[in-house]
Amino acid sequence: MLSLARGFLASGASRVLVSQWPVNDRSTAMLMERFYQQLLRGSTPASQALAEAKRSLLASSETRSPFFWAPFVLIGDPGPLRE
């Protein structure tokens, strides 16, 4: 996982959101949608956006299991988007 993320970071990415194990497509789409909604607000740090996205899945009986939200890890800059 770190090797793949390191390649993106070395290429200029400020952060990489990765999964540590195979994930469910539907719940991943839900998590990513919520993550980017938060992140694109501009002032929300990426680490907080990910935490809030995970909490939203945790709050649903359908995606409460850690299998659906726990594998996602943010590597790199935890802060808000910069222009």
mmCIF file of the N, C-alpha and C atoms, coordinates in Angstrom:
data_MODEL
# 
_entry.id   MODEL 
# 
loop_
_atom_site.group_PDB 
_atom_site.id 
_atom_site.type_symbol 
_atom_site.label_atom_id 
_atom_site.label_alt_id 
_atom_site.label_comp_id 
_atom_site.label_asym_id 
_atom_site.label_entity_id 
_atom_site.label_seq_id 
_atom_site.pdbx_PDB_ins_code 
_atom_site.Cartn_x 
_atom_site.Cartn_y 
_atom_site.Cartn_z 
_atom_site.occupancy 
_atom_site.B_iso_or_equiv 
_atom_site.pdbx_formal_charge 
_atom_site.auth_seq_id 
_atom_site.auth_comp_id 
_atom_site.auth_asym_id 
_atom_site.auth_atom_id 
_atom_site.pdbx_PDB_model_num 
ATOM 1   N N  . MET A 1 1  ? 0.825   -1.184 0.000  1.00 0.00 ? 1  MET A N  1 
ATOM 2   C CA . MET A 1 1  ? 0.000   0.000  0.000  1.00 0.00 ? 1  MET A CA 1 
ATOM 3   C C  . MET A 1 1  ? 0.870   1.248  0.000  1.00 0.00 ? 1  MET A C  1 
ATOM 4   N N  . LEU A 1 2  ? 1.858   1.303  0.850  1.00 0.00 ? 2  LEU A N  1 
ATOM 5   C CA . LEU A 1 2  ? 2.703   2.490  0.932  1.00 0.00 ? 2  LEU A CA 1 
ATOM 6   C C  . LEU A 1 2  ? 3.479   2.697  -0.355 1.00 0.00 ? 2  LEU A C  1 
ATOM 7   N N  . SER A 1 3  ? 3.902   1.620  -1.010 1.00 0.00 ? 3  SER A N  1 
ATOM 8   C CA . SER A 1 3  ? 4.646   1.743  -2.258 1.00 0.00 ? 3  SER A CA 1 
ATOM 9   C C  . SER A 1 3  ? 3.810   2.428  -3.325 1.00 0.00 ? 3  SER A C  1 
ATOM 10  N N  . LEU A 1 4  ? 2.566   2.044  -3.439 1.00 0.00 ? 4  LEU A N  1 
ATOM 11  C CA . LEU A 1 4  ? 1.677   2.645  -4.421 1.00 0.00 ? 4  LEU A CA 1 
ATOM 12  C C  . LEU A 1 4  ? 1.436   4.113  -4.086 1.00 0.00 ? 4  LEU A C  1 
ATOM 13  N N  . ALA A 1 5  ? 1.137   4.399  -2.837 1.00 0.00 ? 5  ALA A N  1 
ATOM 14  C CA . ALA A 1 5  ? 0.914   5.783  -2.414 1.00 0.00 ? 5  ALA A CA 1 
ATOM 15  C C  . ALA A 1 5  ? 2.177   6.615  -2.606 1.00 0.00 ? 5  ALA A C  1 
ATOM 16  N N  . ARG A 1 6  ? 3.320   6.033  -2.307 1.00 0.00 ? 6  ARG A N  1 
ATOM 17  C CA . ARG A 1 6  ? 4.589   6.750  -2.455 1.00 0.00 ? 6  ARG A CA 1 
ATOM 18  C C  . ARG A 1 6  ? 4.797   7.189  -3.897 1.00 0.00 ? 6  ARG A C  1 
ATOM 19  N N  . GLY A 1 7  ? 4.416   6.351  -4.845 1.00 0.00 ? 7  GLY A N  1 
ATOM 20  C CA . GLY A 1 7  ? 4.532   6.710  -6.258 1.00 0.00 ? 7  GLY A CA 1 
ATOM 21  C C  . GLY A 1 7  ? 3.702   7.936  -6.601 1.00 0.00 ? 7  GLY A C  1 
ATOM 22  N N  . PHE A 1 8  ? 2.475   8.006  -6.101 1.00 0.00 ? 8  PHE A N  1 
ATOM 23  C CA . PHE A 1 8  ? 1.626   9.169  -6.345 1.00 0.00 ? 8  PHE A CA 1 
ATOM 24  C C  . PHE A 1 8  ? 2.188   10.412 -5.660 1.00 0.00 ? 8  PHE A C  1 
ATOM 25  N N  . LEU A 1 9  ? 2.636   10.261 -4.428 1.00 0.00 ? 9  LEU A N  1 
ATOM 26  C CA . LEU A 1 9  ? 3.195   11.390 -3.696 1.00 0.00 ? 9  LEU A CA 1 
ATOM 27  C C  . LEU A 1 9  ? 4.469   11.904 -4.360 1.00 0.00 ? 9  LEU A C  1 
ATOM 28  N N  . ALA A 1 10 ? 5.311   11.003 -4.835 1.00 0.00 ? 10 ALA A N  1 
ATOM 29  C CA . ALA A 1 10 ? 6.541   11.393 -5.521 1.00 0.00 ? 10 ALA A CA 1 
ATOM 30  C C  . ALA A 1 10 ? 6.244   12.099 -6.836 1.00 0.00 ? 10 ALA A C  1 
ATOM 31  N N  . SER A 1 11 ? 5.080   11.796 -7.421 1.00 0.00 ? 11 SER A N  1 
ATOM 32  C CA . SER A 1 11 ? 4.682   12.424 -8.683 1.00 0.00 ? 11 SER A CA 1 
ATOM 33  C C  . SER A 1 11 ? 4.014   13.780 -8.478 1.00 0.00 ? 11 SER A C  1 
ATOM 34  N N  . GLY A 1 12 ? 3.861   14.192 -7.220 1.00 0.00 ? 12 GLY A N  1 
ATOM 35  C CA . GLY A 1 12 ? 3.316   15.518 -6.955 1.00 0.00 ? 12 GLY A CA 1 
ATOM 36  C C  . GLY A 1 12 ? 1.975   15.566 -6.255 1.00 0.00 ? 12 GLY A C  1 
ATOM 37  N N  . ALA A 1 13 ? 1.354   14.432 -6.031 1.00 0.00 ? 13 ALA A N  1 
ATOM 38  C CA . ALA A 1 13 ? 0.081   14.443 -5.293 1.00 0.00 ? 13 ALA A CA 1 
ATOM 39  C C  . ALA A 1 13 ? 0.359   14.844 -3.848 1.00 0.00 ? 13 ALA A C  1 
ATOM 40  N N  . SER A 1 14 ? -0.505  15.660 -3.277 1.00 0.00 ? 14 SER A N  1 
ATOM 41  C CA . SER A 1 14 ? -0.297  16.081 -1.890 1.00 0.00 ? 14 SER A CA 1 
ATOM 42  C C  . SER A 1 14 ? -0.861  15.066 -0.894 1.00 0.00 ? 14 SER A C  1 
ATOM 43  N N  . ARG A 1 15 ? -1.810  14.250 -1.357 1.00 0.00 ? 15 ARG A N  1 
ATOM 44  C CA . ARG A 1 15 ? -2.406  13.225 -0.493 1.00 0.00 ? 15 ARG A CA 1 
ATOM 45  C C  . ARG A 1 15 ? -2.978  12.119 -1.361 1.00 0.00 ? 15 ARG A C  1 
ATOM 46  N N  . VAL A 1 16 ? -3.092  10.940 -0.755 1.00 0.00 ? 16 VAL A N  1 
ATOM 47  C CA . VAL A 1 16 ? -3.664  9.782  -1.440 1.00 0.00 ? 16 VAL A CA 1 
ATOM 48  C C  . VAL A 1 16 ? -4.593  9.089  -0.456 1.00 0.00 ? 16 VAL A C  1 
ATOM 49  N N  . LEU A 1 17 ? -5.791  8.792  -0.897 1.00 0.00 ? 17 LEU A N  1 
ATOM 50  C CA . LEU A 1 17 ? -6.747  8.038  -0.095 1.00 0.00 ? 17 LEU A CA 1 
ATOM 51  C C  . LEU A 1 17 ? -6.731  6.600  -0.617 1.00 0.00 ? 17 LEU A C  1 
ATOM 52  N N  . VAL A 1 18 ? -6.333  5.672  0.230  1.00 0.00 ? 18 VAL A N  1 
ATOM 53  C CA . VAL A 1 18 ? -6.163  4.290  -0.202 1.00 0.00 ? 18 VAL A CA 1 
ATOM 54  C C  . VAL A 1 18 ? -6.986  3.348  0.659  1.00 0.00 ? 18 VAL A C  1 
ATOM 55  N N  . SER A 1 19 ? -7.213  2.161  0.113  1.00 0.00 ? 19 SER A N  1 
ATOM 56  C CA . SER A 1 19 ? -7.890  1.101  0.847  1.00 0.00 ? 19 SER A CA 1 
ATOM 57  C C  . SER A 1 19 ? -6.863  0.036  1.203  1.00 0.00 ? 19 SER A C  1 
ATOM 58  N N  . GLN A 1 20 ? -6.971  -0.490 2.397  1.00 0.00 ? 20 GLN A N  1 
ATOM 59  C CA . GLN A 1 20 ? -6.009  -1.487 2.859  1.00 0.00 ? 20 GLN A CA 1 
ATOM 60  C C  . GLN A 1 20 ? -6.408  -2.916 2.499  1.00 0.00 ? 20 GLN A C  1 
ATOM 61  N N  . TRP A 1 21 ? -7.643  -3.115 2.049  1.00 0.00 ? 21 TRP A N  1 
ATOM 62  C CA . TRP A 1 21 ? -8.087  -4.440 1.622  1.00 0.00 ? 21 TRP A CA 1 
ATOM 63  C C  . TRP A 1 21 ? -9.229  -4.265 0.618  1.00 0.00 ? 21 TRP A C  1 
ATOM 64  N N  . PRO A 1 22 ? -9.589  -5.335 -0.090 1.00 0.00 ? 22 PRO A N  1 
ATOM 65  C CA . PRO A 1 22 ? -10.682 -5.240 -1.072 1.00 0.00 ? 22 PRO A CA 1 
ATOM 66  C C  . PRO A 1 22 ? -11.962 -4.711 -0.409 1.00 0.00 ? 22 PRO A C  1 
ATOM 67  N N  . VAL A 1 23 ? -12.684 -3.884 -1.153 1.00 0.00 ? 23 VAL A N  1 
ATOM 68  C CA . VAL A 1 23 ? -13.859 -3.210 -0.599 1.00 0.00 ? 23 VAL A CA 1 
ATOM 69  C C  . VAL A 1 23 ? -15.091 -3.427 -1.464 1.00 0.00 ? 23 VAL A C  1 
ATOM 70  N N  . ASN A 1 24 ? -16.227 -3.146 -0.887 1.00 0.00 ? 24 ASN A N  1 
ATOM 71  C CA . ASN A 1 24 ? -17.517 -3.216 -1.561 1.00 0.00 ? 24 ASN A CA 1 
ATOM 72  C C  . ASN A 1 24 ? -17.688 -1.984 -2.459 1.00 0.00 ? 24 ASN A C  1 
ATOM 73  N N  . ASP A 1 25 ? -18.062 -2.185 -3.712 1.00 0.00 ? 25 ASP A N  1 
ATOM 74  C CA . ASP A 1 25 ? -18.192 -1.073 -4.652 1.00 0.00 ? 25 ASP A CA 1 
ATOM 75  C C  . ASP A 1 25 ? -19.221 -0.035 -4.221 1.00 0.00 ? 25 ASP A C  1 
ATOM 76  N N  . ARG A 1 26 ? -20.361 -0.503 -3.796 1.00 0.00 ? 26 ARG A N  1 
ATOM 77  C CA . ARG A 1 26 ? -21.463 0.418  -3.440 1.00 0.00 ? 26 ARG A CA 1 
ATOM 78  C C  . ARG A 1 26 ? -21.104 1.282  -2.235 1.00 0.00 ? 26 ARG A C  1 
ATOM 79  N N  . SER A 1 27 ? -20.592 0.661  -1.181 1.00 0.00 ? 27 SER A N  1 
ATOM 80  C CA . SER A 1 27 ? -20.257 1.437  0.013  1.00 0.00 ? 27 SER A CA 1 
ATOM 81  C C  . SER A 1 27 ? -19.062 2.350  -0.240 1.00 0.00 ? 27 SER A C  1 
ATOM 82  N N  . THR A 1 28 ? -18.139 1.926  -1.113 1.00 0.00 ? 28 THR A N  1 
ATOM 83  C CA . THR A 1 28 ? -17.006 2.786  -1.458 1.00 0.00 ? 28 THR A CA 1 
ATOM 84  C C  . THR A 1 28 ? -17.497 4.024  -2.201 1.00 0.00 ? 28 THR A C  1 
ATOM 85  N N  . ALA A 1 29 ? -18.431 3.844  -3.115 1.00 0.00 ? 29 ALA A N  1 
ATOM 86  C CA . ALA A 1 29 ? -18.991 4.988  -3.834 1.00 0.00 ? 29 ALA A CA 1 
ATOM 87  C C  . ALA A 1 29 ? -19.673 5.946  -2.861 1.00 0.00 ? 29 ALA A C  1 
ATOM 88  N N  . MET A 1 30 ? -20.391 5.407  -1.898 1.00 0.00 ? 30 MET A N  1 
ATOM 89  C CA . MET A 1 30 ? -21.052 6.255  -0.897 1.00 0.00 ? 30 MET A CA 1 
ATOM 90  C C  . MET A 1 30 ? -20.018 7.020  -0.075 1.00 0.00 ? 30 MET A C  1 
ATOM 91  N N  . LEU A 1 31 ? -18.988 6.328  0.366  1.00 0.00 ? 31 LEU A N  1 
ATOM 92  C CA . LEU A 1 31 ? -17.956 6.971  1.177  1.00 0.00 ? 31 LEU A CA 1 
ATOM 93  C C  . LEU A 1 31 ? -17.242 8.066  0.382  1.00 0.00 ? 31 LEU A C  1 
ATOM 94  N N  . MET A 1 32 ? -16.880 7.775  -0.857 1.00 0.00 ? 32 MET A N  1 
ATOM 95  C CA . MET A 1 32 ? -16.162 8.755  -1.675 1.00 0.00 ? 32 MET A CA 1 
ATOM 96  C C  . MET A 1 32 ? -17.030 9.985  -1.966 1.00 0.00 ? 32 MET A C  1 
ATOM 97  N N  . GLU A 1 33 ? -18.300 9.755  -2.234 1.00 0.00 ? 33 GLU A N  1 
ATOM 98  C CA . GLU A 1 33 ? -19.202 10.888 -2.482 1.00 0.00 ? 33 GLU A CA 1 
ATOM 99  C C  . GLU A 1 33 ? -19.247 11.798 -1.264 1.00 0.00 ? 33 GLU A C  1 
ATOM 100 N N  . ARG A 1 34 ? -19.390 11.224 -0.097 1.00 0.00 ? 34 ARG A N  1 
ATOM 101 C CA . ARG A 1 34 ? -19.456 12.024 1.131  1.00 0.00 ? 34 ARG A CA 1 
ATOM 102 C C  . ARG A 1 34 ? -18.113 12.671 1.443  1.00 0.00 ? 34 ARG A C  1 
ATOM 103 N N  . PHE A 1 35 ? -17.027 11.964 1.198  1.00 0.00 ? 35 PHE A N  1 
ATOM 104 C CA . PHE A 1 35 ? -15.689 12.514 1.419  1.00 0.00 ? 35 PHE A CA 1 
ATOM 105 C C  . PHE A 1 35 ? -15.476 13.753 0.553  1.00 0.00 ? 35 PHE A C  1 
ATOM 106 N N  . TYR A 1 36 ? -15.756 13.644 -0.739 1.00 0.00 ? 36 TYR A N  1 
ATOM 107 C CA . TYR A 1 36 ? -15.517 14.764 -1.643 1.00 0.00 ? 36 TYR A CA 1 
ATOM 108 C C  . TYR A 1 36 ? -16.501 15.914 -1.431 1.00 0.00 ? 36 TYR A C  1 
ATOM 109 N N  . GLN A 1 37 ? -17.719 15.620 -1.015 1.00 0.00 ? 37 GLN A N  1 
ATOM 110 C CA . GLN A 1 37 ? -18.650 16.706 -0.690 1.00 0.00 ? 37 GLN A CA 1 
ATOM 111 C C  . GLN A 1 37 ? -18.071 17.573 0.420  1.00 0.00 ? 37 GLN A C  1 
ATOM 112 N N  . GLN A 1 38 ? -17.525 16.933 1.442  1.00 0.00 ? 38 GLN A N  1 
ATOM 113 C CA . GLN A 1 38 ? -16.915 17.654 2.555  1.00 0.00 ? 38 GLN A CA 1 
ATOM 114 C C  . GLN A 1 38 ? -15.635 18.370 2.106  1.00 0.00 ? 38 GLN A C  1 
ATOM 115 N N  . LEU A 1 39 ? -14.777 17.664 1.418  1.00 0.00 ? 39 LEU A N  1 
ATOM 116 C CA . LEU A 1 39 ? -13.477 18.205 1.027  1.00 0.00 ? 39 LEU A CA 1 
ATOM 117 C C  . LEU A 1 39 ? -13.614 19.405 0.099  1.00 0.00 ? 39 LEU A C  1 
ATOM 118 N N  . LEU A 1 40 ? -14.573 19.359 -0.807 1.00 0.00 ? 40 LEU A N  1 
ATOM 119 C CA . LEU A 1 40 ? -14.726 20.437 -1.786 1.00 0.00 ? 40 LEU A CA 1 
ATOM 120 C C  . LEU A 1 40 ? -15.348 21.703 -1.203 1.00 0.00 ? 40 LEU A C  1 
ATOM 121 N N  . ARG A 1 41 ? -15.729 21.661 0.039  1.00 0.00 ? 41 ARG A N  1 
ATOM 122 C CA . ARG A 1 41 ? -16.218 22.882 0.689  1.00 0.00 ? 41 ARG A CA 1 
ATOM 123 C C  . ARG A 1 41 ? -15.091 23.898 0.846  1.00 0.00 ? 41 ARG A C  1 
ATOM 124 N N  . GLY A 1 42 ? -13.855 23.418 0.763  1.00 0.00 ? 42 GLY A N  1 
ATOM 125 C CA . GLY A 1 42 ? -12.710 24.315 0.755  1.00 0.00 ? 42 GLY A CA 1 
ATOM 126 C C  . GLY A 1 42 ? -11.976 24.463 2.062  1.00 0.00 ? 42 GLY A C  1 
ATOM 127 N N  . SER A 1 43 ? -12.677 24.539 3.166  1.00 0.00 ? 43 SER A N  1 
ATOM 128 C CA . SER A 1 43 ? -11.997 24.752 4.441  1.00 0.00 ? 43 SER A CA 1 
ATOM 129 C C  . SER A 1 43 ? -11.944 23.497 5.305  1.00 0.00 ? 43 SER A C  1 
ATOM 130 N N  . THR A 1 44 ? -12.611 22.446 4.879  1.00 0.00 ? 44 THR A N  1 
ATOM 131 C CA . THR A 1 44 ? -12.625 21.207 5.649  1.00 0.00 ? 44 THR A CA 1 
ATOM 132 C C  . THR A 1 44 ? -11.332 20.439 5.402  1.00 0.00 ? 44 THR A C  1 
ATOM 133 N N  . PRO A 1 45 ? -10.568 20.136 6.446  1.00 0.00 ? 45 PRO A N  1 
ATOM 134 C CA . PRO A 1 45 ? -9.363  19.317 6.258  1.00 0.00 ? 45 PRO A CA 1 
ATOM 135 C C  . PRO A 1 45 ? -9.725  17.929 5.720  1.00 0.00 ? 45 PRO A C  1 
ATOM 136 N N  . ALA A 1 46 ? -8.853  17.378 4.907  1.00 0.00 ? 46 ALA A N  1 
ATOM 137 C CA . ALA A 1 46 ? -9.099  16.056 4.318  1.00 0.00 ? 46 ALA A CA 1 
ATOM 138 C C  . ALA A 1 46 ? -9.284  14.995 5.397  1.00 0.00 ? 46 ALA A C  1 
ATOM 139 N N  . SER A 1 47 ? -8.514  15.093 6.464  1.00 0.00 ? 47 SER A N  1 
ATOM 140 C CA . SER A 1 47 ? -8.645  14.106 7.545  1.00 0.00 ? 47 SER A CA 1 
ATOM 141 C C  . SER A 1 47 ? -10.032 14.178 8.180  1.00 0.00 ? 47 SER A C  1 
ATOM 142 N N  . GLN A 1 48 ? -10.560 15.379 8.348  1.00 0.00 ? 48 GLN A N  1 
ATOM 143 C CA . GLN A 1 48 ? -11.905 15.548 8.912  1.00 0.00 ? 48 GLN A CA 1 
ATOM 144 C C  . GLN A 1 48 ? -12.967 15.085 7.921  1.00 0.00 ? 48 GLN A C  1 
ATOM 145 N N  . ALA A 1 49 ? -12.766 15.374 6.647  1.00 0.00 ? 49 ALA A N  1 
ATOM 146 C CA . ALA A 1 49 ? -13.720 14.942 5.619  1.00 0.00 ? 49 ALA A CA 1 
ATOM 147 C C  . ALA A 1 49 ? -13.822 13.417 5.589  1.00 0.00 ? 49 ALA A C  1 
ATOM 148 N N  . LEU A 1 50 ? -12.684 12.741 5.716  1.00 0.00 ? 50 LEU A N  1 
ATOM 149 C CA . LEU A 1 50 ? -12.701 11.282 5.740  1.00 0.00 ? 50 LEU A CA 1 
ATOM 150 C C  . LEU A 1 50 ? -13.387 10.768 7.004  1.00 0.00 ? 50 LEU A C  1 
ATOM 151 N N  . ALA A 1 51 ? -13.089 11.371 8.138  1.00 0.00 ? 51 ALA A N  1 
ATOM 152 C CA . ALA A 1 51 ? -13.712 10.944 9.396  1.00 0.00 ? 51 ALA A CA 1 
ATOM 153 C C  . ALA A 1 51 ? -15.231 11.104 9.331  1.00 0.00 ? 51 ALA A C  1 
ATOM 154 N N  . GLU A 1 52 ? -15.697 12.214 8.780  1.00 0.00 ? 52 GLU A N  1 
ATOM 155 C CA . GLU A 1 52 ? -17.141 12.447 8.682  1.00 0.00 ? 52 GLU A CA 1 
ATOM 156 C C  . GLU A 1 52 ? -17.793 11.477 7.704  1.00 0.00 ? 52 GLU A C  1 
ATOM 157 N N  . ALA A 1 53 ? -17.105 11.171 6.613  1.00 0.00 ? 53 ALA A N  1 
ATOM 158 C CA . ALA A 1 53 ? -17.638 10.197 5.647  1.00 0.00 ? 53 ALA A CA 1 
ATOM 159 C C  . ALA A 1 53 ? -17.749 8.820  6.288  1.00 0.00 ? 53 ALA A C  1 
ATOM 160 N N  . LYS A 1 54 ? -16.731 8.447  7.054  1.00 0.00 ? 54 LYS A N  1 
ATOM 161 C CA . LYS A 1 54 ? -16.772 7.155  7.749  1.00 0.00 ? 54 LYS A CA 1 
ATOM 162 C C  . LYS A 1 54 ? -17.908 7.120  8.771  1.00 0.00 ? 54 LYS A C  1 
ATOM 163 N N  . ARG A 1 55 ? -18.095 8.218  9.501  1.00 0.00 ? 55 ARG A N  1 
ATOM 164 C CA . ARG A 1 55 ? -19.185 8.268  10.490 1.00 0.00 ? 55 ARG A CA 1 
ATOM 165 C C  . ARG A 1 55 ? -20.545 8.129  9.829  1.00 0.00 ? 55 ARG A C  1 
ATOM 166 N N  . SER A 1 56 ? -20.695 8.689  8.639  1.00 0.00 ? 56 SER A N  1 
ATOM 167 C CA . SER A 1 56 ? -21.990 8.584  7.954  1.00 0.00 ? 56 SER A CA 1 
ATOM 168 C C  . SER A 1 56 ? -22.285 7.136  7.577  1.00 0.00 ? 56 SER A C  1 
ATOM 169 N N  . LEU A 1 57 ? -21.268 6.372  7.181  1.00 0.00 ? 57 LEU A N  1 
ATOM 170 C CA . LEU A 1 57 ? -21.478 4.958  6.896  1.00 0.00 ? 57 LEU A CA 1 
ATOM 171 C C  . LEU A 1 57 ? -21.721 4.176  8.179  1.00 0.00 ? 57 LEU A C  1 
ATOM 172 N N  . LEU A 1 58 ? -21.032 4.538  9.225  1.00 0.00 ? 58 LEU A N  1 
ATOM 173 C CA . LEU A 1 58 ? -21.207 3.886  10.521 1.00 0.00 ? 58 LEU A CA 1 
ATOM 174 C C  . LEU A 1 58 ? -22.626 4.098  11.056 1.00 0.00 ? 58 LEU A C  1 
ATOM 175 N N  . ALA A 1 59 ? -23.223 5.226  10.735 1.00 0.00 ? 59 ALA A N  1 
ATOM 176 C CA . ALA A 1 59 ? -24.563 5.551  11.230 1.00 0.00 ? 59 ALA A CA 1 
ATOM 177 C C  . ALA A 1 59 ? -25.671 4.770  10.524 1.00 0.00 ? 59 ALA A C  1 
ATOM 178 N N  . SER A 1 60 ? -25.363 4.179  9.386  1.00 0.00 ? 60 SER A N  1 
ATOM 179 C CA . SER A 1 60 ? -26.370 3.430  8.629  1.00 0.00 ? 60 SER A CA 1 
ATOM 180 C C  . SER A 1 60 ? -26.302 1.946  8.999  1.00 0.00 ? 60 SER A C  1 
ATOM 181 N N  . SER A 1 61 ? -27.449 1.351  9.234  1.00 0.00 ? 61 SER A N  1 
ATOM 182 C CA . SER A 1 61 ? -27.460 -0.082 9.568  1.00 0.00 ? 61 SER A CA 1 
ATOM 183 C C  . SER A 1 61 ? -26.925 -0.929 8.411  1.00 0.00 ? 61 SER A C  1 
ATOM 184 N N  . GLU A 1 62 ? -27.061 -0.433 7.195  1.00 0.00 ? 62 GLU A N  1 
ATOM 185 C CA . GLU A 1 62 ? -26.618 -1.157 6.009  1.00 0.00 ? 62 GLU A CA 1 
ATOM 186 C C  . GLU A 1 62 ? -25.084 -1.191 5.884  1.00 0.00 ? 62 GLU A C  1 
ATOM 187 N N  . THR A 1 63 ? -24.419 -0.155 6.366  1.00 0.00 ? 63 THR A N  1 
ATOM 188 C CA . THR A 1 63 ? -22.961 -0.054 6.217  1.00 0.00 ? 63 THR A CA 1 
ATOM 189 C C  . THR A 1 63 ? -22.248 0.125  7.555  1.00 0.00 ? 63 THR A C  1 
ATOM 190 N N  . ARG A 1 64 ? -22.871 -0.290 8.619  1.00 0.00 ? 64 ARG A N  1 
ATOM 191 C CA . ARG A 1 64 ? -22.315 -0.117 9.961  1.00 0.00 ? 64 ARG A CA 1 
ATOM 192 C C  . ARG A 1 64 ? -21.042 -0.926 10.198 1.00 0.00 ? 64 ARG A C  1 
ATOM 193 N N  . SER A 1 65 ? -20.938 -2.077 9.588  1.00 0.00 ? 65 SER A N  1 
ATOM 194 C CA . SER A 1 65 ? -19.786 -2.956 9.786  1.00 0.00 ? 65 SER A CA 1 
ATOM 195 C C  . SER A 1 65 ? -18.493 -2.255 9.347  1.00 0.00 ? 65 SER A C  1 
ATOM 196 N N  . PRO A 1 66 ? -17.411 -2.397 10.118 1.00 0.00 ? 66 PRO A N  1 
ATOM 197 C CA . PRO A 1 66 ? -16.130 -1.801 9.734  1.00 0.00 ? 66 PRO A CA 1 
ATOM 198 C C  . PRO A 1 66 ? -15.640 -2.259 8.355  1.00 0.00 ? 66 PRO A C  1 
ATOM 199 N N  . PHE A 1 67 ? -16.117 -3.387 7.886  1.00 0.00 ? 67 PHE A N  1 
ATOM 200 C CA . PHE A 1 67 ? -15.746 -3.855 6.549  1.00 0.00 ? 67 PHE A CA 1 
ATOM 201 C C  . PHE A 1 67 ? -15.986 -2.777 5.499  1.00 0.00 ? 67 PHE A C  1 
ATOM 202 N N  . PHE A 1 68 ? -17.022 -1.976 5.671  1.00 0.00 ? 68 PHE A N  1 
ATOM 203 C CA . PHE A 1 68 ? -17.417 -0.992 4.665  1.00 0.00 ? 68 PHE A CA 1 
ATOM 204 C C  . PHE A 1 68 ? -16.647 0.318  4.739  1.00 0.00 ? 68 PHE A C  1 
ATOM 205 N N  . TRP A 1 69 ? -16.128 0.709  5.897  1.00 0.00 ? 69 TRP A N  1 
ATOM 206 C CA . TRP A 1 69 ? -15.496 2.017  6.021  1.00 0.00 ? 69 TRP A CA 1 
ATOM 207 C C  . TRP A 1 69 ? -14.092 2.007  6.616  1.00 0.00 ? 69 TRP A C  1 
ATOM 208 N N  . ALA A 1 70 ? -13.731 0.973  7.344  1.00 0.00 ? 70 ALA A N  1 
ATOM 209 C CA . ALA A 1 70 ? -12.445 0.958  8.047  1.00 0.00 ? 70 ALA A CA 1 
ATOM 210 C C  . ALA A 1 70 ? -11.196 0.864  7.162  1.00 0.00 ? 70 ALA A C  1 
ATOM 211 N N  . PRO A 1 71 ? -11.249 0.272  5.960  1.00 0.00 ? 71 PRO A N  1 
ATOM 212 C CA . PRO A 1 71 ? -10.001 0.094  5.219  1.00 0.00 ? 71 PRO A CA 1 
ATOM 213 C C  . PRO A 1 71 ? -9.406  1.373  4.645  1.00 0.00 ? 71 PRO A C  1 
ATOM 214 N N  . PHE A 1 72 ? -10.133 2.477  4.672  1.00 0.00 ? 72 PHE A N  1 
ATOM 215 C CA . PHE A 1 72 ? -9.666  3.691  4.015  1.00 0.00 ? 72 PHE A CA 1 
ATOM 216 C C  . PHE A 1 72 ? -8.748  4.513  4.915  1.00 0.00 ? 72 PHE A C  1 
ATOM 217 N N  . VAL A 1 73 ? -7.590  4.868  4.348  1.00 0.00 ? 73 VAL A N  1 
ATOM 218 C CA . VAL A 1 73 ? -6.561  5.602  5.075  1.00 0.00 ? 73 VAL A CA 1 
ATOM 219 C C  . VAL A 1 73 ? -6.074  6.752  4.193  1.00 0.00 ? 73 VAL A C  1 
ATOM 220 N N  . LEU A 1 74 ? -5.906  7.903  4.790  1.00 0.00 ? 74 LEU A N  1 
ATOM 221 C CA . LEU A 1 74 ? -5.379  9.069  4.093  1.00 0.00 ? 74 LEU A CA 1 
ATOM 222 C C  . LEU A 1 74 ? -3.880  9.135  4.344  1.00 0.00 ? 74 LEU A C  1 
ATOM 223 N N  . ILE A 1 75 ? -3.111  9.200  3.274  1.00 0.00 ? 75 ILE A N  1 
ATOM 224 C CA . ILE A 1 75 ? -1.654  9.307  3.387  1.00 0.00 ? 75 ILE A CA 1 
ATOM 225 C C  . ILE A 1 75 ? -1.245  10.640 2.770  1.00 0.00 ? 75 ILE A C  1 
ATOM 226 N N  . GLY A 1 76 ? -0.475  11.417 3.496  1.00 0.00 ? 76 GLY A N  1 
ATOM 227 C CA . GLY A 1 76 ? -0.017  12.703 2.988  1.00 0.00 ? 76 GLY A CA 1 
ATOM 228 C C  . GLY A 1 76 ? -0.621  13.849 3.768  1.00 0.00 ? 76 GLY A C  1 
ATOM 229 N N  . ASP A 1 77 ? -0.826  14.965 3.091  1.00 0.00 ? 77 ASP A N  1 
ATOM 230 C CA . ASP A 1 77 ? -1.321  16.203 3.705  1.00 0.00 ? 77 ASP A CA 1 
ATOM 231 C C  . ASP A 1 77 ? -2.743  16.019 4.228  1.00 0.00 ? 77 ASP A C  1 
ATOM 232 N N  . PRO A 1 78 ? -2.955  16.165 5.549  1.00 0.00 ? 78 PRO A N  1 
ATOM 233 C CA . PRO A 1 78 ? -4.294  15.982 6.111  1.00 0.00 ? 78 PRO A CA 1 
ATOM 234 C C  . PRO A 1 78 ? -5.159  17.231 6.018  1.00 0.00 ? 78 PRO A C  1 
ATOM 235 N N  . GLY A 1 79 ? -4.603  18.339 5.531  1.00 0.00 ? 79 GLY A N  1 
ATOM 236 C CA . GLY A 1 79 ? -5.306  19.619 5.541  1.00 0.00 ? 79 GLY A CA 1 
ATOM 237 C C  . GLY A 1 79 ? -6.305  19.796 4.422  1.00 0.00 ? 79 GLY A C  1 
ATOM 238 N N  . PRO A 1 80 ? -6.875  21.031 4.333  1.00 0.00 ? 80 PRO A N  1 
ATOM 239 C CA . PRO A 1 80 ? -7.854  21.334 3.275  1.00 0.00 ? 80 PRO A CA 1 
ATOM 240 C C  . PRO A 1 80 ? -7.189  21.427 1.901  1.00 0.00 ? 80 PRO A C  1 
ATOM 241 N N  . LEU A 1 81 ? -8.017  21.448 0.857  1.00 0.00 ? 81 LEU A N  1 
ATOM 242 C CA . LEU A 1 81 ? -7.498  21.620 -0.505 1.00 0.00 ? 81 LEU A CA 1 
ATOM 243 C C  . LEU A 1 81 ? -6.862  22.992 -0.628 1.00 0.00 ? 81 LEU A C  1 
ATOM 244 N N  . ARG A 1 82 ? -5.823  23.063 -1.427 1.00 0.00 ? 82 ARG A N  1 
ATOM 245 C CA . ARG A 1 82 ? -5.145  24.341 -1.698 1.00 0.00 ? 82 ARG A CA 1 
ATOM 246 C C  . ARG A 1 82 ? -5.166  24.590 -3.189 1.00 0.00 ? 82 ARG A C  1 
ATOM 247 N N  . GLU A 1 83 ? -5.201  25.840 -3.552 1.00 0.00 ? 83 GLU A N  1 
ATOM 248 C CA . GLU A 1 83 ? -5.178  26.169 -4.985 1.00 0.00 ? 83 GLU A CA 1 
ATOM 249 C C  . GLU A 1 83 ? -3.781  26.405 -5.465 1.00 0.00 ? 83 GLU A C  1 
# 
